[in-house]
Amino acid sequence: MDEGELKKLILSILRKNVGEIDEKTFEIRFSQSFRDKVSTYGRFETSNGVYEFAVMVDKKGKVLRDHVNLIMPKNVKNEIEDKIRNRE
């Protein structure tokens, strides 16, 4: 499974769980193949906030494990960015 196929597969899995994803913010930070499995970890943003994910699939594309966590709501992210800008 090449990187492009993996990205499309992960996006489709995440869209089923979360809904619409901003593809510009989608990034796979870590990917590891072991035997017939591929484990990936990364993050993305939606209109609700910033999420991290961990997905494990087999070589055929079957989902073995998937976790999605909201790590920062959008309003908190905006408040932090505003405070940083106002300090400068």
C-alpha positions as a printed NumPy array, in Angstrom:
array([[  0.   ,   0.   ,   0.   ],
       [  1.621,   3.261,  -1.095],
       [  1.33 ,   6.614,   0.684],
       [ -1.396,   7.991,  -1.6  ],
       [ -3.628,   4.949,  -1.154],
       [ -3.065,   5.018,   2.594],
       [ -4.006,   8.709,   2.796],
       [ -7.256,   8.143,   0.856],
       [ -8.151,   5.143,   3.011],
       [ -7.454,   6.966,   6.285],
       [ -9.472,  10.004,   5.152],
       [-12.462,   7.821,   4.289],
       [-12.278,   6.076,   7.689],
       [-12.045,   9.395,   9.538],
       [-14.926,  10.932,   7.577],
       [-17.158,   8.056,   8.675],
       [-16.294,   8.783,  12.33 ],
       [-16.033,  12.578,  12.427],
       [-17.643,  14.039,   9.322],
       [-16.064,  16.708,   7.139],
       [-12.297,  17.163,   7.474],
       [-10.168,  20.077,   6.275],
       [ -7.753,  18.199,   3.99 ],
       [ -5.259,  21.083,   4.129],
       [ -4.727,  20.377,   7.83 ],
       [ -4.688,  16.575,   7.519],
       [ -1.26 ,  15.111,   8.173],
       [  0.075,  11.66 ,   8.851],
       [  2.834,  12.128,  11.416],
       [  3.842,   8.505,  11.773],
       [  3.265,   5.391,   9.701],
       [  4.673,   1.928,  10.285],
       [  4.195,  -1.327,   8.4  ],
       [  4.562,  -4.601,  10.238],
       [  3.745,  -7.927,   8.622],
       [  0.335,  -7.435,   7.035],
       [ -0.674,  -4.326,   9.063],
       [ -0.112,  -0.593,   8.729],
       [ -0.359,   1.665,  11.791],
       [ -0.744,   5.41 ,  11.33 ],
       [ -0.913,   8.375,  13.676],
       [ -1.652,  11.981,  12.803],
       [ -3.841,  15.031,  13.237],
       [ -6.402,  17.135,  11.396],
       [ -8.851,  19.995,  11.941],
       [-12.585,  20.363,  11.491],
       [-14.941,  23.238,  12.215],
       [-15.164,  21.869,  15.791],
       [-11.453,  21.782,  16.611],
       [ -8.162,  19.924,  16.345],
       [ -8.164,  16.119,  16.417],
       [ -5.555,  13.374,  16.661],
       [ -6.084,   9.909,  15.284],
       [ -4.57 ,   6.441,  15.369],
       [ -5.674,   3.934,  12.742],
       [ -4.504,   0.395,  12.063],
       [ -5.501,  -1.337,   8.829],
       [ -4.46 ,  -4.554,   7.157],
       [ -2.996,  -4.652,   3.644],
       [ -6.482,  -5.251,   2.188],
       [ -7.84 ,  -2.062,   3.787],
       [ -9.84 ,  -3.66 ,   6.601],
       [ -9.892,  -1.478,   9.731],
       [ -8.378,  -3.294,  12.695],
       [ -8.384,  -0.353,  15.123],
       [ -9.292,   3.328,  14.979],
       [ -9.267,   6.056,  17.613],
       [-10.092,   9.724,  17.128],
       [ -9.662,  12.266,  19.941],
       [-10.579,  15.948,  20.081],
       [ -7.48 ,  17.524,  21.587],
       [ -8.44 ,  21.212,  21.357],
       [-11.83 ,  22.812,  20.641],
       [-11.757,  25.514,  17.956],
       [-12.709,  28.346,  20.341],
       [ -9.813,  27.477,  22.691],
       [ -7.372,  27.414,  19.766],
       [ -8.603,  30.819,  18.589],
       [ -8.3  ,  32.298,  22.11 ],
       [ -4.714,  31.082,  22.459],
       [ -3.748,  32.425,  19.026],
       [ -5.343,  35.814,  19.847],
       [ -3.447,  36.069,  23.152],
       [ -0.166,  35.262,  21.413],
       [ -0.801,  37.868,  18.704],
       [ -1.697,  40.54 ,  21.286],
       [  1.576,  39.985,  23.177],
       [  3.69 ,  40.666,  20.108]])
